[in-house]
Amino acid sequence: MLNLSQVFLCGLALLVSAAIASASAAPVDGDLLKLVPGGAQIVSGISDPGTSSSTGRLLVVTENNNRDYDDCLALLGVDGERAINEVIEAAASSNTGDLSDHLLLVAGHFDRLGIFKAALENGSTRAEYNGEQVLVVKPFDREKHSMNAVRWLAILKNRVLVFGVPDIVARTLDRYERNEPADAILIQRIARLHPDVNSWSIIAMPPQMLTAHLA
């Protein structure tokens, strides 16, 4: 993460939901946090999004994050047995612009072979990174006027889905390959949340950038 002594930090718990303890593990216990690359300026998560007791929603995400989530659900449409237990979305700046890197992490159960087969039949291609098979997903027809970049999708051991722009997905797969621990500052901030919280957002960016995006 960024040096938080030099940035504005807010929103440690932008939404505290009424999830009961038996339906939601503490955020710091999740394996997905280990995959979030350093330097993320927005990190938002929700556990057990499909349960009736989980009323929280991701409050702070970018338009690209929303697009990734919608497109991911479309790609998963062929998997009738899919299960989603936790979602984390992250955004970071790069040389292409503020918050231009976007990442979706989903924990659950997925039919990797079926999802890849359907996507390949619909125009995606296959690549490899760190020994992991990766889908190269072209922009959907409905968004061809709003984006022109490909995204990568990887499914790790049928349990963790990684989707986003290639650079941040590559860094995520590097963390997975090296079995890196979760970012210490991110863990420190999230550890302040009550164990029953199932929806949270953390913002770490310069004040000028925050002001511009809030405006």
C-alpha positions in Angstrom: 0.0 0.0 0.0 1.0 3.7 -0.1 2.8 5.4 2.7 -0.2 6.3 4.7 1.6 9.0 6.6 1.6 11.0 3.3 -1.9 10.4 2.1 -5.4 10.9 3.2 -7.0 7.8 4.7 -10.7 7.5 5.3 -13.5 5.0 5.2 -12.1 2.3 7.4 -15.7 1.0 7.6 -17.9 2.9 5.2 -20.7 0.5 5.8 -21.1 -1.7 8.8 -23.7 -4.4 7.9 -25.8 -6.5 10.2 -24.2 -9.8 9.2 -24.2 -12.3 12.1 -20.9 -13.8 13.2 -21.8 -17.3 11.9 -22.4 -16.0 8.4 -19.3 -13.8 8.0 -15.7 -14.3 8.9 -13.5 -11.4 10.0 -12.0 -9.7 6.9 -8.4 -10.2 8.1 -9.0 -14.0 7.9 -9.7 -14.0 4.2 -7.2 -15.5 1.7 -8.1 -12.9 -0.9 -6.4 -10.1 1.0 -3.0 -11.8 0.4 -3.5 -11.3 -3.3 -4.1 -7.5 -3.3 -1.0 -5.9 -4.7 0.7 -3.1 -2.9 -0.1 0.4 -4.0 -3.9 -0.1 -4.2 -5.6 3.2 -3.5 -9.1 1.8 -3.2 -9.8 -1.6 -1.7 -13.3 -2.7 -1.0 -14.6 -6.1 0.1 -17.7 -8.0 1.0 -18.1 -11.5 2.5 -21.0 -13.9 1.8 -22.7 -11.6 -0.7 -25.3 -14.2 -1.5 -26.7 -14.8 2.0 -29.9 -13.3 3.3 -28.0 -12.1 6.5 -25.5 -10.1 4.5 -27.0 -6.7 3.8 -23.8 -4.7 3.0 -22.8 -3.4 -0.4 -19.5 -2.2 -1.9 -19.7 1.6 -1.5 -16.4 2.8 -3.0 -15.5 1.3 -6.3 -14.7 2.8 -9.7 -16.7 2.5 -13.0 -14.1 0.0 -14.2 -14.6 -2.1 -11.1 -18.3 -2.2 -11.7 -17.7 -3.2 -15.3 -15.3 -6.0 -14.3 -17.9 -7.4 -11.9 -20.7 -7.3 -14.4 -18.6 -8.9 -17.1 -17.3 -11.5 -14.7 -20.9 -12.5 -13.9 -21.5 -12.8 -17.6 -18.5 -15.1 -18.0 -19.7 -17.2 -15.1 -23.1 -17.6 -16.5 -22.2 -21.0 -18.0 -21.3 -22.4 -14.5 -24.5 -23.5 -12.9 -22.7 -24.8 -9.8 -20.7 -21.7 -9.1 -20.6 -20.4 -5.5 -19.3 -16.9 -4.4 -18.2 -16.5 -0.8 -16.2 -13.3 -0.9 -15.5 -10.4 -3.3 -12.7 -7.8 -3.2 -12.3 -5.0 -5.7 -9.2 -2.8 -5.9 -8.1 0.2 -8.0 -4.7 1.8 -8.3 -3.1 4.5 -10.5 -0.5 3.7 -13.2 1.2 5.5 -16.0 -2.1 5.3 -18.0 -4.0 7.5 -15.5 -5.5 7.8 -12.0 -7.1 4.6 -10.8 -6.7 3.1 -14.2 -5.6 -0.3 -12.9 -8.6 -2.3 -11.7 -8.8 -5.8 -10.1 -11.6 -8.2 -9.1 -10.9 -11.1 -6.7 -13.6 -13.6 -6.0 -13.5 -16.6 -3.6 -15.8 -19.5 -4.0 -16.1 -22.5 -6.3 -15.9 -22.4 -10.1 -15.9 -24.8 -13.0 -12.7 -23.5 -14.6 -12.7 -25.9 -17.6 -16.3 -25.0 -18.5 -15.8 -21.3 -18.1 -12.7 -21.3 -20.2 -14.2 -23.4 -22.9 -17.2 -21.1 -23.3 -15.1 -18.0 -23.3 -12.7 -19.4 -25.9 -15.7 -20.3 -28.1 -16.9 -16.7 -27.8 -13.7 -15.0 -28.9 -11.4 -15.0 -25.9 -7.8 -16.4 -26.3 -5.5 -18.3 -24.0 -2.2 -17.2 -22.5 0.1 -18.4 -19.7 1.7 -16.6 -16.8 3.7 -18.2 -14.0 2.5 -21.5 -15.2 -1.1 -20.5 -14.8 -3.5 -20.6 -17.8 -5.0 -17.2 -18.4 -8.0 -16.1 -20.5 -7.4 -12.9 -22.5 -10.8 -11.3 -22.6 -11.6 -8.8 -25.2 -14.1 -5.9 -24.5 -17.7 -7.0 -24.8 -19.7 -5.6 -27.7 -21.8 -3.5 -25.2 -18.6 -1.7 -24.0 -16.6 -1.4 -27.2 -17.1 2.4 -27.2 -16.1 2.8 -23.6 -13.0 0.6 -23.4 -10.5 -0.9 -25.8 -8.1 -2.8 -23.5 -8.1 -6.6 -22.9 -8.4 -8.1 -19.5 -7.0 -11.3 -18.0 -9.0 -13.9 -16.1 -7.4 -16.6 -14.1 -9.0 -19.2 -11.9 -6.7 -20.7 -9.2 -7.5 -24.3 -8.2 -11.2 -23.7 -9.0 -11.4 -21.6 -5.8 -10.2 -18.1 -6.5 -11.0 -16.0 -9.6 -8.7 -13.1 -10.6 -9.9 -10.6 -13.3 -8.7 -7.2 -14.4 -6.1 -5.4 -16.5 -3.1 -7.6 -17.4 -0.5 -5.6 -15.3 -2.4 -5.8 -12.0 -3.4 -9.4 -12.6 0.2 -10.3 -13.3 1.2 -8.7 -10.0 -1.5 -10.6 -8.2 -0.4 -13.9 -9.7 3.2 -13.1 -8.6 2.0 -12.7 -5.1 0.1 -16.0 -5.4 3.2 -17.8 -6.8 5.4 -16.5 -4.0 2.8 -17.1 -1.3 3.3 -13.5 0.0 1.5 -12.4 3.2 -1.1 -9.7 3.0 0.1 -6.1 3.0 0.9 -5.2 6.6 -0.7 -1.7 6.4 -3.9 -3.1 4.8 -4.2 -5.8 7.5 -3.6 -3.2 10.2 -6.5 -1.0 9.0 -8.9 -3.9 8.4 -8.1 -5.4 11.8 -9.8 -2.4 13.4 -13.2 -3.6 12.1 -15.6 -5.6 14.2 -15.5 -9.4 13.3 -19.1 -9.2 12.2 -18.5 -6.5 9.5 -19.0 -8.0 6.1 -18.7 -4.9 3.9 -15.9 -2.4 4.1 -13.8 0.1 2.0 -10.4 1.6 2.5 -9.2 4.7 0.6 -5.5 5.7 0.5 -4.8 8.5 -2.0 -3.5 12.0 -2.1 -6.1 14.6 -0.9 -6.1 16.3 -4.3 -7.0 13.0 -6.1 -9.6 12.1 -3.5 -11.2 15.6 -3.8 -11.3 15.3 -7.6 -12.9 11.9 -7.6 -15.5 12.8 -5.0 -16.4 15.8 -7.0 
